[in-house]
Amino acid sequence: MLNNDRELDMLVAIVAQDKGSKVLAVAREVGVQGGTILHGVGTASRTIFDYLGLNDKKKALILIVGERDLIIRAAEHISEKMEFNKPNHGIAYIENVLNIYGSHFSNGEGEERGEGEIMYNAIYTIVERGKADDVIEAAEKAGSKGGTVINARGAGTHETQKVFNMVIEPEKEIVLVISEIDRTRAIVDAIREKVKIEEPGNGILYVTDVRETYGMAK
């Protein structure tokens, strides 16, 4: 089980839909215990999401959460084995977990971000199936250029698949919004208000920095 007191990063890899399980197998070679495979439907305009490779419905997103050293090793190993240096083989990026909102977690008052060249945040909202449209609507009213609605399935049969200790069940939807940093607060507040995220059972929202990238065009 993850310890929320430790500094956690999340690796996001985006590959062809049939390569998701292979990415996890490669990650396990360096000690990763498991992850979550997501399949998405893009709703975004053709700007930030094109850069991140999220508009193609046939892509799989793989989320792996862990301590920083492990995540960096996994990212480098996956990038090498999956040949992310070649066009259209896939991309990966590492996000630092900033804030978590929801009834099972703290009130979201996380550590301040350090100085750096971070341009974007990733906002993940996990809600009951059917609520994703509310999240997208709230985010767009607050300045988002769109999002991706994704459904999760477990990455293996012998371990419980979780993201931040929350089981991602078939009845859940995950909404991913990539936000320019200066818009993040307004978007997060709009989503929290729209879906009442702090009320028990209504879901979880967390924010990450988008930082190290692998396989992205410079």
Summary of the structure (lengths in Angstrom):
residues: 218
radius of gyration: 15.9
end to end distance: 35.9
largest distance: 45.2
contacts: 714
relative contact order: 0.23
helix: 26%
strand: 35%
